[in-house]
Amino acid sequence: MQAAIRNGQFVPFYQPQIDLMTGQPVGVEILARWAHPRRGLLLPDQFIPLMERYGLIDQLTECLLAQALAFAKGCAETGTELGFALNVSPVSLRDVKLARGICGLLRESGLEPHLITIEVTETAPSDRSGNVAHSLACLRTQGFKVSIDDFGTGYSSLKLLSQVPFTELKIDRTFVTKVHARKKAAAILESIMHLAGGLGLRTVAEGIETEEEAVFLRSLGCEAGQGYLFARPMSGQDLTGFLEAQFFNAVA
């Protein structure tokens, strides 16, 4: 894995986030892929746990972010302002060192911090959540947006919400799949939306696969969504084509 990082085998893929009212792309989530020379394209669950175990996850995060920032800079130069969301491991956020590294990469890129959203899934034990909260607060004071990912599935989501100045709440696919036909899921989703509204948080729903799900989320006031209904994760080159097609259709 160390050799793969050195040789540039880890690459960012991007999944578009769509404004549920206008249907236009407003951002992307950066997703890790390992372009393995023998095994082909590997998904995160095949290497992220190992990288966390052996202390390589920070290197991976910075590697992906550097590539994504270069892509973002290219978008900005063509007049396309797009938000980029990066999922950061709670393991990394227990130390403020990674937060400083992220800030340094952004300064080098010349981009504005409000274009970058740091997503964190709260799966760390509660006795270490204070360290995670401190790192997120540092990033927020630098102008980054901060999102709580997979909301409702972690150990202490509500506790973290009370500790960190989040700007976004990302709704886990567990509450999105066939929500229009599941009364309990619909009630939970309505409560989540109410909570987000009370806290002034932007809402993004993940795992949207059907038009019915999108319509239901839109009716609740959810602002953005991502999922196979809109687009699958794609390479930077494919994303460029996707954005050009979306812009052409919007103008037409």
C-alpha positions as CSV (number, residue, x, y, z in Angstrom):
1,M,0.0,0.0,0.0
2,Q,2.9,2.4,0.7
3,A,4.3,1.6,-2.7
4,A,0.9,2.2,-4.3
5,I,0.7,5.7,-2.7
6,R,4.2,6.5,-4.0
7,N,3.3,5.3,-7.5
8,G,0.1,7.2,-7.7
9,Q,-2.2,4.2,-7.9
10,F,-4.8,5.7,-5.6
11,V,-7.1,8.0,-7.5
12,P,-10.2,10.0,-6.7
13,F,-13.5,9.2,-8.2
14,Y,-16.4,11.6,-8.0
15,Q,-20.1,11.2,-7.4
16,P,-22.2,14.3,-8.3
17,Q,-24.5,15.9,-5.7
18,I,-27.7,17.3,-7.3
19,D,-29.9,20.2,-6.3
20,L,-33.2,18.5,-5.8
21,M,-35.2,21.6,-6.8
22,T,-33.3,22.5,-10.0
23,G,-31.8,19.2,-11.0
24,Q,-28.4,20.8,-11.5
25,P,-25.0,19.5,-10.1
26,V,-23.9,21.6,-7.0
27,G,-21.0,19.5,-5.9
28,V,-19.3,16.1,-5.8
29,E,-18.2,13.6,-3.2
30,I,-14.6,12.5,-3.5
31,L,-14.3,8.7,-3.3
32,A,-11.2,6.6,-3.1
33,R,-10.3,4.0,-5.7
34,W,-7.1,1.8,-6.0
35,A,-6.1,1.3,-9.6
36,H,-4.3,-1.9,-8.8
37,P,-1.9,-3.1,-11.6
38,R,-3.1,-6.7,-11.3
39,R,-6.5,-6.7,-9.6
40,G,-8.0,-3.8,-11.4
41,L,-10.1,-1.0,-9.8
42,L,-10.5,-1.7,-6.0
43,L,-13.3,-0.2,-3.9
44,P,-12.7,1.4,-0.5
45,D,-13.9,-1.5,1.7
46,Q,-11.1,-3.5,0.2
47,F,-8.3,-1.3,1.5
48,I,-9.5,1.5,3.9
49,P,-9.7,-0.7,7.0
50,L,-6.2,-1.9,6.4
51,M,-4.9,1.6,5.8
52,E,-6.4,2.7,9.1
53,R,-4.9,-0.3,10.9
54,Y,-1.4,0.4,9.6
55,G,-1.4,4.1,10.0
56,L,-1.6,5.0,6.2
57,I,-5.0,6.6,6.1
58,D,-3.6,10.2,6.5
59,Q,-1.3,9.7,3.5
60,L,-4.3,8.4,1.4
61,T,-6.5,11.3,2.4
62,E,-3.9,13.9,1.5
63,C,-3.1,12.1,-1.8
64,L,-6.7,12.1,-2.9
65,L,-7.3,15.7,-1.8
66,A,-4.3,17.0,-3.7
67,Q,-5.6,15.4,-6.9
68,A,-9.1,16.6,-6.3
69,L,-7.9,20.2,-5.6
70,A,-6.1,20.2,-8.9
71,F,-9.3,19.1,-10.6
72,A,-11.3,21.7,-8.7
73,K,-8.8,24.4,-9.7
74,G,-9.3,23.4,-13.4
75,C,-13.1,23.7,-12.9
76,A,-12.8,27.1,-11.3
77,E,-10.6,28.3,-14.2
78,T,-13.4,27.4,-16.7
79,G,-16.0,29.2,-14.6
80,T,-17.5,26.1,-13.0
81,E,-17.7,26.5,-9.2
82,L,-18.3,23.2,-7.7
83,G,-18.3,22.0,-4.1
84,F,-16.0,19.1,-3.2
85,A,-16.9,16.8,-0.2
86,L,-14.1,14.7,1.3
87,N,-14.9,11.9,3.8
88,V,-12.2,11.9,6.5
89,S,-11.7,9.0,8.9
90,P,-12.4,9.7,12.5
91,V,-9.2,7.8,13.2
92,S,-7.3,10.6,11.4
93,L,-9.3,13.4,13.2
94,R,-8.1,12.2,16.6
95,D,-5.0,14.2,15.9
96,V,-5.1,17.8,14.6
97,K,-2.1,17.1,12.4
98,L,-4.3,16.0,9.4
99,A,-6.4,19.1,9.7
100,R,-3.3,21.2,9.4
101,G,-2.2,19.2,6.4
102,I,-5.6,19.8,4.7
103,C,-5.3,23.5,5.3
104,G,-1.9,23.6,3.8
105,L,-3.0,21.8,0.7
106,L,-5.8,24.2,0.2
107,R,-3.5,27.2,0.6
108,E,-1.2,25.8,-2.1
109,S,-4.1,25.3,-4.5
110,G,-5.3,28.9,-4.1
111,L,-8.9,27.8,-3.8
112,E,-11.4,29.2,-1.3
113,P,-12.1,26.9,1.8
114,H,-15.9,27.3,1.4
115,L,-15.7,25.0,-1.7
116,I,-14.5,22.1,0.5
117,T,-16.8,20.1,2.8
118,I,-15.2,17.7,5.3
119,E,-17.5,14.8,5.9
120,V,-17.0,12.7,9.0
121,T,-18.8,9.5,10.0
122,E,-19.0,9.3,13.8
123,T,-18.0,5.7,14.5
124,A,-15.2,6.5,16.9
125,P,-15.8,5.5,20.6
126,S,-17.2,8.3,22.6
127,D,-14.2,8.7,24.8
128,R,-12.2,9.9,21.8
129,S,-14.9,12.0,20.2
130,G,-13.6,15.2,21.9
131,N,-10.4,15.0,19.8
132,V,-12.5,14.5,16.7
133,A,-14.6,17.5,17.6
134,H,-11.5,19.7,18.2
135,S,-10.1,18.9,14.7
136,L,-13.4,19.6,13.0
137,A,-13.8,22.9,14.9
138,C,-10.3,23.9,13.7
139,L,-11.3,23.2,10.1
140,R,-14.5,25.1,10.5
141,T,-12.7,28.2,11.8
142,Q,-10.5,28.1,8.7
143,G,-13.7,28.4,6.5
144,F,-14.2,24.8,5.5
145,K,-17.7,23.4,5.6
146,V,-18.3,20.4,7.9
147,S,-20.8,17.6,7.4
148,I,-21.9,14.7,9.6
149,D,-22.1,11.7,7.3
150,D,-24.4,8.7,7.5
151,F,-26.4,10.5,10.2
152,G,-28.2,8.3,12.6
153,T,-25.9,5.2,12.2
154,G,-23.0,6.2,14.4
155,Y,-22.3,5.9,18.1
156,S,-22.8,9.5,19.1
157,S,-24.2,11.6,16.2
158,L,-26.4,13.8,18.5
159,K,-23.5,14.4,20.9
160,L,-21.2,15.4,18.1
161,L,-23.9,17.7,16.6
162,S,-23.9,19.5,20.0
163,Q,-20.1,19.9,20.0
164,V,-19.2,20.9,16.5
165,P,-20.4,23.8,14.3
166,F,-21.6,21.6,11.5
167,T,-22.9,23.2,8.3
168,E,-24.5,20.1,6.8
169,L,-26.3,16.9,7.7
170,K,-26.0,13.9,5.4
171,I,-28.8,11.5,5.5
172,D,-27.8,7.8,5.4
173,R,-29.3,5.6,2.6
174,T,-30.8,3.5,5.3
175,F,-33.6,6.1,5.7
176,V,-33.8,6.9,2.0
177,T,-34.4,3.5,0.3
178,K,-38.1,3.1,-0.5
179,V,-38.9,5.8,2.1
180,H,-42.2,6.7,0.3
181,A,-43.4,3.1,1.1
182,R,-42.1,2.7,4.6
183,K,-44.0,4.6,7.3
184,K,-41.3,4.2,10.1
185,A,-38.5,5.3,7.7
186,A,-40.6,8.3,6.6
187,A,-41.3,9.3,10.2
188,I,-37.6,9.1,11.0
189,L,-36.7,11.1,7.9
190,E,-39.2,13.8,8.7
191,S,-37.7,14.1,12.2
192,I,-34.2,14.3,10.8
193,M,-35.3,17.1,8.4
194,H,-37.0,18.9,11.3
195,L,-33.8,18.6,13.4
196,A,-31.6,19.9,10.5
197,G,-34.0,22.9,10.0
198,G,-33.9,23.8,13.6
199,L,-30.1,23.7,13.6
200,G,-29.8,25.6,10.3
201,L,-28.0,22.7,8.6
202,R,-28.0,22.0,4.8
203,T,-29.3,18.6,4.1
204,V,-28.0,16.0,1.6
205,A,-29.5,12.6,1.1
206,E,-27.4,9.7,-0.2
207,G,-28.4,6.5,-1.9
208,I,-31.3,7.9,-4.0
209,E,-32.1,5.3,-6.7
210,T,-35.7,6.1,-7.8
211,E,-37.7,9.1,-8.8
212,E,-40.2,8.3,-6.0
213,E,-37.5,8.7,-3.4
214,A,-36.3,12.0,-4.9
215,V,-39.9,13.4,-5.0
216,F,-40.5,12.4,-1.4
217,L,-37.2,14.0,-0.2
218,R,-38.0,17.1,-2.2
219,S,-41.4,17.3,-0.6
220,L,-39.7,17.4,2.8
221,G,-37.4,20.2,1.8
222,C,-34.2,18.2,1.4
223,E,-31.8,20.4,-0.6
224,A,-29.5,18.0,-2.4
225,G,-29.0,14.3,-3.1
226,Q,-26.7,11.8,-4.6
227,G,-27.2,8.3,-5.8
228,Y,-27.5,6.1,-8.9
229,L,-30.7,7.9,-10.0
230,F,-28.5,10.8,-10.9
231,A,-25.0,9.4,-11.5
232,R,-22.6,6.7,-10.4
233,P,-19.1,7.5,-9.1
234,M,-16.9,8.4,-12.1
235,S,-13.4,9.5,-13.0
236,G,-12.4,13.1,-13.4
237,Q,-12.5,12.8,-17.2
238,D,-16.0,11.3,-17.1
239,L,-17.1,14.0,-14.6
240,T,-15.9,16.7,-17.0
241,G,-18.2,15.2,-19.7
242,F,-21.0,14.8,-17.3
243,L,-20.8,18.5,-16.2
244,E,-20.6,19.7,-19.8
245,A,-23.7,17.6,-20.7
246,Q,-25.6,19.0,-17.7
247,F,-24.7,22.6,-18.6
248,F,-25.7,22.0,-22.2
249,N,-29.1,20.6,-21.2
250,A,-29.7,23.4,-18.8
251,V,-29.0,26.0,-21.5
252,A,-31.1,24.1,-24.1
